[in-house]
Amino acid sequence: MNTTPTTTKGEQARNQLIAAALAGQNIAAITYYFGSKEDLYLACAEWIADFIGTQFHPHVEEATALLGQPSPDREAIRQLILSACHNMIRVLTHDDTLNLSKFISREQLSPTAAYQRVHDRVIAPMHTHLTRLIAAYTGRDANDTETILHTHALLGEILAFRLGRETILLRTGWTQFDEDKAAQIGEVIACHLDLILQGLTQRSLKS
């Protein structure tokens, strides 16, 4: 996993320890740089929050600007949702992010203070912006629990390609997720996205 270049040896050492911790390696210099394993684990959470935030910050900015308009263009909303989905697919099909996914999956099942940091800093804002975009496109209430659940279900489709990686590789005969495979996954998600948006829009018009 690549870490952001730093300017001091101390910062480089800290980032190397975080990368090693995410990979599940035993580390002898924890006390010197972090004080305890718990502090290192929290540092891993902060690193993940920084990484995810960097990847999706442009999408959040675009969503904020678009939704701030009096009458946002629906096709622009769709394209922004699709762009966010494709970016997530790109991130989650890279082998370099496998340990990051393991960390978050572990925290989802048995949450600690580390997950709360990642959630508050990046997951909740991203989830909220995507929910607002889907609500704006379909005419639904962004604060309605059902809209939140529909948004989460869409994200779950994408996450399934990471969490169910071995299943899809065996079922398709693929050996890895390369750019071509990521593009195929993107086409499927785009198809499902349109079905979801159209279906929710129709339901909103009927209600």
C-alpha positions as a Python dict, from the first residue, in 0.01 Angstrom:
ca = {
    (1, 'M'): (0, 0, 0),
    (2, 'N'): (144, 334, -98),
    (3, 'T'): (175, 608, 162),
    (4, 'T'): (192, 981, 104),
    (5, 'P'): (552, 1108, 76),
    (6, 'T'): (665, 1288, 392),
    (7, 'T'): (943, 1528, 475),
    (8, 'T'): (1098, 1383, 789),
    (9, 'K'): (1242, 1045, 879),
    (10, 'G'): (1009, 1027, 1178),
    (11, 'E'): (701, 1073, 961),
    (12, 'Q'): (832, 820, 710),
    (13, 'A'): (886, 569, 990),
    (14, 'R'): (535, 628, 1125),
    (15, 'N'): (383, 572, 780),
    (16, 'Q'): (586, 255, 732),
    (17, 'L'): (460, 123, 1065),
    (18, 'I'): (100, 207, 970),
    (19, 'A'): (141, 23, 639),
    (20, 'A'): (289, -276, 823),
    (21, 'A'): (8, -272, 1079),
    (22, 'L'): (-256, -269, 807),
    (23, 'A'): (-83, -573, 658),
    (24, 'G'): (-100, -750, 993),
    (25, 'Q'): (272, -758, 1062),
    (26, 'N'): (426, -760, 1410),
    (27, 'I'): (603, -434, 1481),
    (28, 'A'): (885, -379, 1727),
    (29, 'A'): (895, 2, 1718),
    (30, 'I'): (533, 65, 1820),
    (31, 'T'): (612, 211, 2162),
    (32, 'Y'): (874, 450, 2028),
    (33, 'Y'): (653, 604, 1760),
    (34, 'F'): (298, 551, 1886),
    (35, 'G'): (305, 460, 2256),
    (36, 'S'): (86, 150, 2228),
    (37, 'K'): (-81, -89, 1987),
    (38, 'E'): (-409, 91, 2050),
    (39, 'D'): (-257, 422, 1944),
    (40, 'L'): (-113, 260, 1632),
    (41, 'Y'): (-454, 114, 1550),
    (42, 'L'): (-611, 459, 1579),
    (43, 'A'): (-335, 597, 1358),
    (44, 'C'): (-430, 333, 1098),
    (45, 'A'): (-787, 459, 1113),
    (46, 'E'): (-670, 816, 1060),
    (47, 'W'): (-456, 706, 764),
    (48, 'I'): (-753, 527, 608),
    (49, 'A'): (-973, 833, 661),
    (50, 'D'): (-710, 1050, 489),
    (51, 'F'): (-679, 804, 201),
    (52, 'I'): (-1053, 770, 140),
    (53, 'G'): (-1104, 1143, 185),
    (54, 'T'): (-841, 1219, -78),
    (55, 'Q'): (-999, 975, -325),
    (56, 'F'): (-1352, 1111, -289),
    (57, 'H'): (-1305, 1477, -195),
    (58, 'P'): (-1361, 1596, -555),
    (59, 'H'): (-1694, 1409, -566),
    (60, 'V'): (-1808, 1564, -239),
    (61, 'E'): (-1718, 1911, -365),
    (62, 'E'): (-1905, 1856, -691),
    (63, 'A'): (-2208, 1720, -508),
    (64, 'T'): (-2213, 2019, -273),
    (65, 'A'): (-2194, 2263, -564),
    (66, 'L'): (-2454, 2080, -772),
    (67, 'L'): (-2705, 2039, -491),
    (68, 'G'): (-2660, 2404, -401),
    (69, 'Q'): (-2819, 2507, -731),
    (70, 'P'): (-3188, 2609, -733),
    (71, 'S'): (-3278, 2337, -987),
    (72, 'P'): (-2995, 2084, -1025),
    (73, 'D'): (-2979, 1914, -1365),
    (74, 'R'): (-3096, 1554, -1324),
    (75, 'E'): (-2854, 1414, -1581),
    (76, 'A'): (-2567, 1591, -1405),
    (77, 'I'): (-2684, 1429, -1081),
    (78, 'R'): (-2689, 1087, -1246),
    (79, 'Q'): (-2342, 1137, -1391),
    (80, 'L'): (-2205, 1240, -1053),
    (81, 'I'): (-2355, 932, -883),
    (82, 'L'): (-2214, 714, -1160),
    (83, 'S'): (-1873, 879, -1133),
    (84, 'A'): (-1864, 815, -757),
    (85, 'C'): (-1959, 449, -814),
    (86, 'H'): (-1690, 404, -1080),
    (87, 'N'): (-1430, 562, -852),
    (88, 'M'): (-1529, 326, -572),
    (89, 'I'): (-1501, 30, -809),
    (90, 'R'): (-1156, 146, -916),
    (91, 'V'): (-1040, 176, -554),
    (92, 'L'): (-1191, -156, -442),
    (93, 'T'): (-1052, -363, -728),
    (94, 'H'): (-691, -266, -656),
    (95, 'D'): (-487, -519, -462),
    (96, 'D'): (-314, -230, -282),
    (97, 'T'): (-637, -150, -96),
    (98, 'L'): (-708, -506, 21),
    (99, 'N'): (-573, -450, 374),
    (100, 'L'): (-770, -126, 397),
    (101, 'S'): (-1087, -321, 314),
    (102, 'K'): (-1002, -586, 575),
    (103, 'F'): (-958, -315, 838),
    (104, 'I'): (-1295, -153, 765),
    (105, 'S'): (-1475, -489, 735),
    (106, 'R'): (-1339, -595, 1073),
    (107, 'E'): (-1453, -265, 1223),
    (108, 'Q'): (-1799, -297, 1068),
    (109, 'L'): (-1848, -632, 1239),
    (110, 'S'): (-1682, -543, 1570),
    (111, 'P'): (-1661, -163, 1586),
    (112, 'T'): (-1412, 17, 1807),
    (113, 'A'): (-1323, 383, 1852),
    (114, 'A'): (-1117, 348, 1535),
    (115, 'Y'): (-1425, 293, 1321),
    (116, 'Q'): (-1599, 596, 1468),
    (117, 'R'): (-1311, 813, 1347),
    (118, 'V'): (-1332, 679, 990),
    (119, 'H'): (-1710, 700, 995),
    (120, 'D'): (-1726, 1058, 1120),
    (121, 'R'): (-1453, 1187, 892),
    (122, 'V'): (-1534, 1024, 558),
    (123, 'I'): (-1793, 745, 550),
    (124, 'A'): (-2085, 944, 695),
    (125, 'P'): (-2021, 1251, 472),
    (126, 'M'): (-1988, 1034, 159),
    (127, 'H'): (-2297, 830, 248),
    (128, 'T'): (-2493, 1149, 317),
    (129, 'H'): (-2392, 1318, -9),
    (130, 'L'): (-2478, 1009, -214),
    (131, 'T'): (-2815, 984, -38),
    (132, 'R'): (-2883, 1350, -115),
    (133, 'L'): (-2796, 1297, -481),
    (134, 'I'): (-3025, 996, -511),
    (135, 'A'): (-3301, 1186, -333),
    (136, 'A'): (-3258, 1488, -561),
    (137, 'Y'): (-3278, 1272, -873),
    (138, 'T'): (-3576, 1065, -765),
    (139, 'G'): (-3776, 1330, -577),
    (140, 'R'): (-3750, 1147, -246),
    (141, 'D'): (-3668, 1281, 100),
    (142, 'A'): (-3294, 1251, 173),
    (143, 'N'): (-3366, 1211, 543),
    (144, 'D'): (-3615, 930, 497),
    (145, 'T'): (-3488, 597, 630),
    (146, 'E'): (-3597, 413, 315),
    (147, 'T'): (-3391, 649, 97),
    (148, 'I'): (-3088, 588, 319),
    (149, 'L'): (-3143, 213, 290),
    (150, 'H'): (-3170, 231, -89),
    (151, 'T'): (-2842, 425, -98),
    (152, 'H'): (-2675, 170, 125),
    (153, 'A'): (-2803, -113, -92),
    (154, 'L'): (-2644, 48, -397),
    (155, 'L'): (-2313, 81, -213),
    (156, 'G'): (-2349, -280, -104),
    (157, 'E'): (-2358, -393, -467),
    (158, 'I'): (-2017, -235, -521),
    (159, 'L'): (-1872, -363, -194),
    (160, 'A'): (-1983, -715, -286),
    (161, 'F'): (-1714, -726, -553),
    (162, 'R'): (-1452, -674, -282),
    (163, 'L'): (-1602, -884, -4),
    (164, 'G'): (-1705, -1159, -247),
    (165, 'R'): (-1387, -1133, -453),
    (166, 'E'): (-1301, -1503, -459),
    (167, 'T'): (-1655, -1602, -549),
    (168, 'I'): (-1668, -1376, -854),
    (169, 'L'): (-1320, -1479, -967),
    (170, 'L'): (-1414, -1847, -954),
    (171, 'R'): (-1757, -1796, -1111),
    (172, 'T'): (-1623, -1589, -1402),
    (173, 'G'): (-1293, -1766, -1453),
    (174, 'W'): (-1106, -1440, -1403),
    (175, 'T'): (-763, -1453, -1240),
    (176, 'Q'): (-760, -1097, -1110),
    (177, 'F'): (-936, -762, -1119),
    (178, 'D'): (-756, -561, -1387),
    (179, 'E'): (-874, -248, -1569),
    (180, 'D'): (-1081, -450, -1816),
    (181, 'K'): (-1257, -641, -1538),
    (182, 'A'): (-1318, -319, -1344),
    (183, 'A'): (-1477, -171, -1657),
    (184, 'Q'): (-1710, -471, -1689),
    (185, 'I'): (-1809, -436, -1326),
    (186, 'G'): (-1869, -66, -1386),
    (187, 'E'): (-2106, -142, -1674),
    (188, 'V'): (-2312, -374, -1454),
    (189, 'I'): (-2328, -121, -1171),
    (190, 'A'): (-2430, 152, -1419),
    (191, 'C'): (-2714, -70, -1543),
    (192, 'H'): (-2830, -139, -1189),
    (193, 'L'): (-2799, 228, -1096),
    (194, 'D'): (-3034, 329, -1377),
    (195, 'L'): (-3284, 64, -1275),
    (196, 'I'): (-3273, 189, -917),
    (197, 'L'): (-3306, 555, -1012),
    (198, 'Q'): (-3590, 491, -1255),
    (199, 'G'): (-3775, 265, -1014),
    (200, 'L'): (-3748, 507, -723),
    (201, 'T'): (-3852, 799, -944),
    (202, 'Q'): (-4164, 613, -1058),
    (203, 'R'): (-4251, 524, -698),
    (204, 'S'): (-4209, 888, -595),
    (205, 'L'): (-4443, 1004, -874),
    (206, 'K'): (-4710, 757, -768),
    (207, 'S'): (-4700, 851, -400),
}
